[in-house]
């Protein structure tokens, strides 16, 4: 891949403003890229070509007239297909919603449009952000551009695939147990789950009211900072939204890590049976690089991962069943098998189970807050190993047996970001995770920028994708 699609959001924006690139040309290149490579990857459910070209023409005209909406003005983006879009179908990758056309945009989609972004389309997910990867749905599952025999991670599967295949530089995802950070980890992208309440979820189809987070996936930390500048902010129409000041997310990106105290809960992943040796070694290399850069990295102890996992799964299943109960009773045959089986588990959760999970949640939040009180951030694993093959993914029911270590920070609500740290011997990306204090995404991004430089990921080229025959 070459051309304007290789440019970061910041560089593409500069070229739009100096006249060496047009939004129309950028949109045309993106649509051509989708047409060429997506037939083998299935990242998109709906491509909004006419909308994209209209958005691009308007952006060029506005910039020429001196109206600048900000750093995303004229740049392409895409939305996970659980984000409502006015007049454009929002399917949740499900037979139940295959013809659903919302009347209004989700708040996050509205903010991206108001920022002058160019909407390329709607991206594959797991059914209702929980059921997949599945082959019994109206649309096939997205495939990993680094190797299409491997999964992209869920549930923001199309978002990870579209970015890694060079179709787009910004894609929106959602994260209930790791569904932004998982695809980012498996596809070699940056995926940020912001603090609970930082980004509005209004108009995004819910999975779990108290665990759902909305956020961006991008190809770099700076691109993530640009996206967060647009997305963050209070929404009085989202009951979970928090009115908290939004900083300049790019201001401290180059500040480095000298003098920062970082906690390393190595025990969370070190003894996990699915931990890959290359993942462990990759995290160790980054830790040593952070120390050489002046950070103080200390091993700390948090509650066992199994406690976070059990707590999160009980809450998730109970709340997912509450969302889907009416449709499960009325239209069970229209769900895919994985989504039906996972959501139906919620019917077996008792009030006592949920109360105990909520009680445990408060204890877990307190323990993580205590760890962060003495540290600027935590660093740990995101995925225990590289992306598994579709043929080896045989765990459709037991969500607890996950190769991701992401759900603890859905339980606690702290901001957490997965980012790539190298390629494994099998050619697939390795990853790690940075966790910050509540509403301190800026610190997470600052450390992430240092990790990008330490790991050398910036020099790693995107995978070469076979193009579809004409």
C-alpha positions in Angstrom: 0.0 0.0 0.0 1.2 3.5 -0.7 -0.1 7.0 -1.2 -2.2 9.2 1.0 -3.7 6.4 2.9 -0.3 5.9 4.5 -0.4 9.3 6.1 -1.2 9.8 9.8 -4.2 11.9 10.6 -2.0 14.8 11.5 0.1 14.7 8.3 -3.0 14.1 6.0 -4.6 17.1 7.7 -1.5 19.3 7.1 -1.6 18.3 3.4 -5.2 19.1 3.1 -4.5 22.6 4.4 -1.5 23.3 2.2 -3.4 22.1 -0.9 -1.1 19.2 -1.7 -4.0 16.7 -1.0 -7.8 17.0 -1.4 -10.4 15.3 0.7 -12.0 14.0 -2.5 -8.7 12.3 -3.6 -8.3 10.8 -0.2 -11.8 9.4 -0.1 -11.5 8.0 -3.6 -8.3 6.2 -2.6 -9.9 4.8 0.5 -12.9 3.6 -1.4 -10.7 2.0 -4.1 -8.7 0.3 -1.3 -11.9 -1.1 0.2 -13.0 -2.4 -3.2 -9.6 -4.0 -3.8 -9.0 -5.8 -0.5 -12.2 -6.1 1.5 -13.8 -8.9 -0.4 -11.2 -11.2 1.2 -11.3 -9.6 4.7 -15.0 -8.7 5.3 -14.2 -5.7 7.4 -17.2 -3.7 6.1 -20.9 -4.5 6.3 -22.0 -1.4 4.5 -19.8 0.9 2.4 -21.3 4.5 2.2 -19.6 5.6 -1.0 -22.1 8.3 -1.9 -22.0 9.7 1.7 -18.2 9.6 1.7 -17.9 11.6 -1.5 -20.5 14.1 -0.4 -18.6 14.6 2.9 -15.3 14.9 1.1 -16.6 17.5 -1.4 -18.1 19.5 1.4 -14.8 19.4 3.4 -12.8 20.6 0.4 -15.2 23.5 -0.2 -15.2 24.5 3.5 -11.4 24.4 3.8 -11.1 26.4 0.6 -13.4 29.0 2.1 -11.4 29.2 5.3 -13.8 27.1 7.5 -11.7 24.7 9.5 -13.6 22.2 11.7 -10.4 20.8 13.3 -7.8 18.0 12.7 -10.3 15.4 11.4 -11.8 17.8 8.8 -11.8 16.0 5.4 -10.3 12.7 6.7 -12.0 9.3 6.4 -13.3 7.2 9.3 -15.6 4.2 9.8 -18.0 3.0 12.6 -18.5 -0.3 14.2 -22.0 -1.4 13.1 -23.5 -0.9 16.5 -23.3 2.9 16.2 -26.6 4.3 15.0 -26.4 6.3 11.8 -29.3 8.3 10.5 -30.6 6.9 7.2 -27.9 4.2 7.1 -28.6 0.7 8.3 -27.2 -0.3 11.7 -27.3 -4.1 11.8 -25.3 -5.1 14.9 -24.1 -7.9 12.6 -27.4 -9.7 13.3 -30.4 -11.2 11.4 -32.7 -9.4 13.9 -31.5 -6.0 12.7 -30.5 -6.7 9.2 -32.9 -4.0 7.8 -32.8 -1.6 10.8 -32.3 2.1 9.8 -32.0 4.5 12.7 -33.5 8.0 12.5 -30.6 9.7 14.3 -26.9 9.4 14.7 -25.2 8.1 17.8 -23.6 11.0 19.7 -20.1 9.8 18.9 -21.0 9.5 15.2 -22.5 13.0 15.4 -19.4 14.4 16.8 -17.2 12.9 14.1 -19.5 14.2 11.4 -19.5 17.7 13.1 -15.7 17.6 13.1 -15.8 17.3 9.3 -14.9 13.6 9.0 -15.7 11.6 5.9 -17.8 8.5 6.7 -16.6 5.4 4.7 -19.2 3.0 6.2 -20.1 0.5 8.9 -17.8 -2.2 10.1 -18.2 -5.8 11.1 -18.6 -6.8 14.7 -19.5 -9.9 16.6 -23.3 -10.2 16.8 -24.6 -7.7 19.3 -20.9 -7.3 20.3 -20.8 -10.7 21.9 -21.5 -13.5 19.5 -18.6 -14.4 17.4 -16.6 -15.1 15.4 -19.6 -16.7 13.8 -20.4 -18.2 10.4 -24.2 -18.5 10.8 -25.0 -14.8 10.5 -26.0 -12.6 7.6 -22.4 -11.3 7.2 -19.2 -13.3 7.4 -16.7 -12.6 10.2 -13.8 -10.2 9.6 -10.4 -11.7 8.9 -7.0 -10.7 10.1 -5.0 -8.8 7.4 -1.7 -10.2 8.8 -3.0 -13.7 8.1 -6.6 -14.2 7.0 -6.6 -17.7 8.6 -6.5 -15.9 12.0 -9.2 -14.0 13.9 -9.1 -10.2 14.4 -10.4 -10.4 18.0 -13.8 -9.3 19.1 -16.0 -7.7 19.0 -14.7 -4.6 17.1 -13.5 -7.1 14.5 -14.1 -5.0 11.4 -12.4 -2.0 13.0 -9.2 -3.9 13.6 -9.2 -5.4 10.1 -10.0 -2.2 8.3 -7.1 -0.4 10.0 -4.5 -3.2 9.5 -5.5 -3.5 5.9 -4.9 0.2 5.3 -8.5 1.0 4.4 -8.9 3.7 7.0 -6.9 5.5 9.8 -9.7 5.8 12.4 -12.4 3.4 13.3 -14.8 3.4 16.2 -15.2 0.4 18.5 -16.8 -0.5 21.8 -15.3 -2.3 24.7 -17.3 -4.3 27.3 -14.7 -6.9 28.2 -11.9 -6.0 25.8 -13.6 -5.4 22.4 -11.5 -2.4 21.5 -8.2 -3.6 23.0 -8.5 -7.2 21.7 -8.7 -6.3 18.0 -6.0 -3.7 18.5 -3.8 -6.3 20.1 -4.4 -9.0 17.4 -4.2 -6.5 14.5 -1.2 -4.4 15.5 -3.2 -1.2 16.2 -3.7 1.2 19.0 -7.0 0.7 20.8 -8.1 3.0 23.7 -10.9 2.2 26.1 -11.4 5.6 27.8 -12.6 6.0 31.4 -16.1 4.9 31.9 -18.3 8.0 31.2 -15.6 9.9 29.2 -17.1 9.2 25.7 -20.9 9.2 25.1 -22.6 5.8 24.5 -25.9 7.4 23.4 -27.1 5.7 20.3 -24.7 2.8 20.5 -26.5 -0.5 21.0 -25.8 -1.7 24.5 -24.4 -5.0 25.7 -23.8 -4.3 29.4 -24.9 -0.9 30.7 -22.2 -0.6 33.4 -19.3 -2.2 31.5 -19.8 -0.7 28.0 -17.2 1.9 26.8 -16.9 3.6 23.4 -13.5 4.6 22.0 -11.2 4.7 18.9 -8.9 2.3 17.2 -6.1 3.9 15.2 -2.7 3.2 13.8 -0.7 5.4 16.1 -0.9 7.0 19.5 -1.0 10.5 18.0 -4.0 9.5 15.8 -5.7 8.2 19.0 -5.1 11.6 20.7 -6.6 13.4 17.8 -9.7 11.2 17.9 -10.1 11.6 21.6 -10.0 15.4 21.3 -13.2 15.1 19.3 -14.9 12.3 21.2 -14.4 13.2 24.8 -16.9 15.3 26.7 -20.0 15.3 28.7 -23.3 14.2 27.2 -26.3 15.1 29.5 -28.4 12.6 27.5 -26.2 9.6 28.4 -26.9 8.7 32.1 -23.3 7.3 32.4 -21.6 10.4 31.0 -19.4 12.3 33.4 -18.9 16.1 33.3 -15.1 16.2 33.6 -12.7 18.7 31.9 -11.2 17.6 28.6 -7.4 18.3 28.3 -5.3 18.8 25.2 -4.5 15.2 24.5 -1.6 16.0 22.2 0.1 18.5 24.4 2.2 16.0 26.4 2.7 13.3 23.9 6.4 14.0 23.6 7.1 14.6 27.3 8.7 11.1 27.8 8.6 9.0 30.9 11.5 10.2 32.9 10.5 10.3 36.6 7.2 8.5 36.1 6.4 5.6 38.5 4.8 2.7 36.7 3.3 -0.4 38.4 3.8 -3.8 36.8 1.3 -6.5 38.0 3.4 -9.2 36.3 1.5 -11.9 38.2 -1.7 -11.2 36.3 -0.2 -12.7 33.1 3.1 -14.4 34.0 1.4 -17.7 35.2 -1.4 -17.7 32.7 -1.4 -21.0 30.8 -2.0 -19.3 27.5 0.9 -16.8 27.8 3.2 -16.9 24.8 6.9 -16.7 25.4 7.3 -14.0 22.8 4.6 -11.9 24.5 6.4 -12.1 27.8 9.7 -11.3 26.3 8.3 -8.4 24.4 6.8 -6.8 27.5 10.1 -7.4 29.3 11.9 -5.5 26.5 9.6 -2.6 26.7 9.9 -2.5 30.5 13.7 -2.3 30.3 13.3 0.4 27.6 11.1 2.4 29.9 13.6 2.1 32.7 16.4 3.3 30.4 14.2 6.2 29.5 14.0 7.2 33.2 10.8 5.6 34.4 10.7 3.8 37.7 9.0 0.4 37.1 8.0 -1.5 40.2 6.3 -4.9 40.4 3.0 -4.7 42.3 0.3 -7.2 43.3 -3.4 -6.8 42.3 -6.2 -9.3 43.0 -6.1 -12.5 40.9 -7.2 -12.1 37.3 -9.9 -14.8 37.9 -11.6 -12.5 40.4 -11.8 -9.7 37.9 -13.0 -12.1 35.2 -15.7 -13.8 37.3 -17.0 -10.4 38.5 -17.1 -9.0 35.0 -18.7 -12.0 33.4 -21.6 -12.2 36.0 -22.4 -8.5 35.5 -22.0 -8.7 31.7 -24.3 -11.7 31.3 -27.0 -10.4 33.7 -27.1 -7.0 31.9 -26.9 -8.6 28.4 -29.9 -10.8 29.2 -31.8 -7.7 30.5 -31.1 -6.0 27.1 -32.1 -9.0 25.0 -34.8 -10.9 27.1 -37.8 -9.9 24.9 -36.1 -10.8 21.6 -34.7 -14.0 23.1 -38.2 -15.1 24.0 -39.9 -13.8 20.8 -37.2 -14.5 18.1 -34.7 -17.0 19.4 -34.2 -18.6 16.0 -32.9 -15.3 14.6 -29.9 -15.2 16.8 -26.7 -16.9 15.8 -25.8 -19.8 18.0 -22.9 -18.2 19.8 -24.8 -15.0 20.7 -27.9 -16.9 21.8 -25.9 -19.3 24.0 -23.8 -16.6 25.6 -26.7 -14.2 26.3 -29.0 -16.9 27.5 -26.6 -17.7 30.3 -27.8 -14.5 31.9 -31.1 -16.1 32.6 -29.4 -18.4 35.1 -27.8 -15.6 37.1 -29.7 -15.0 40.4 -30.2 -11.7 42.2 -27.8 -13.0 44.8 -25.1 -13.7 42.2 -25.4 -10.2 40.8 -25.3 -8.6 44.3 -22.2 -10.5 45.2 -20.6 -9.4 41.9 -21.4 -5.8 42.5 -20.0 -6.1 46.0 -16.8 -7.6 44.7 -16.6 -4.9 42.0 -16.3 -2.2 44.7 -13.5 -4.1 46.3 -11.6 -4.5 43.0 -12.1 -0.9 42.1 -10.6 0.1 45.4 -7.6 -2.2 45.0 -6.8 -0.7 41.5 -7.2 2.8 42.7 -4.9 2.1 45.6 -2.2 0.8 43.1 -2.7 3.9 41.0 -2.5 6.3 43.9 1.3 5.4 44.1 1.9 5.1 40.4 1.3 7.3 37.3 0.0 4.2 35.4 0.1 0.4 35.3 1.6 -1.7 32.5 0.6 -5.3 31.8 -0.4 -7.7 29.0 -3.3 -7.0 26.7 -3.4 -10.3 24.8 -1.4 -13.3 26.2 -0.4 -14.4 22.7 -0.9 -13.6 19.0 -4.2 -14.0 17.3 -5.5 -17.6 17.1 -6.6 -19.3 13.9 -10.3 -19.6 13.2 -9.8 -23.3 13.1 -8.4 -23.3 16.6 -11.0 -21.0 18.1 -13.1 -23.6 19.8 -14.4 -21.8 22.9 -17.8 -20.4 22.0 -19.3 -20.7 25.5 -16.6 -20.2 28.2 -15.8 -16.5 28.1 -13.7 -16.9 31.1 -11.1 -18.9 29.2 -9.9 -15.9 27.3 -6.5 -15.2 25.9 -7.1 -11.5 26.6 -6.4 -9.7 29.9 -8.6 -6.8 29.4 -11.8 -7.2 31.4 -10.3 -6.1 34.8 -10.4 -2.5 33.6 -14.0 -2.7 32.3 -14.8 -3.8 35.9 -13.0 -0.8 37.4 -13.7 1.7 34.6 -10.1 2.9 34.4 -8.7 4.1 31.0 -6.7 1.3 29.3 -4.9 1.2 25.9 -3.5 -1.7 23.9 -0.7 -1.0 21.5 1.7 -3.1 19.4 5.2 -3.8 20.5 6.6 -6.0 17.7 6.0 -9.0 15.5 6.2 -12.6 16.6 8.0 -15.3 14.7 4.7 -16.2 13.1 4.4 -12.7 11.6 1.5 -11.6 13.8 1.6 -8.6 16.2 2.5 -8.7 19.8 1.0 -6.2 22.2 0.9 -4.8 25.7 -1.5 -2.6 27.8 -1.2 0.7 29.7 -3.8 1.5 32.4 -4.2 5.0 33.9 -6.0 6.8 36.6 -9.6 7.8 36.0 -9.9 10.5 33.3 -6.1 10.6 32.8 -6.1 9.3 29.3 -3.5 12.0 28.6 -1.0 10.1 30.7 -1.8 6.8 29.1 -1.2 8.4 25.7 2.0 10.0 26.8 3.4 6.6 28.0 2.1 5.0 24.9 4.0 7.4 22.7 7.2 6.5 24.5 6.4 2.8 24.1 5.9 3.3 20.3 9.4 4.7 20.2 11.0 2.1 22.4 9.4 -0.9 20.6 10.3 0.4 17.1 6.8 -0.3 15.9 6.7 2.9 13.8 9.1 1.2 11.3 6.9 -1.9 10.9 5.0 -1.9 7.6 1.4 -2.9 7.3 0.8 -6.4 5.9 0.6 -6.9 2.2 -2.9 -7.8 1.2 -3.9 -9.8 -1.9 -6.3 -7.7 -4.0 -9.5 -9.0 -5.4 -9.6 -9.9 -9.1 -11.2 -7.4 -11.4 
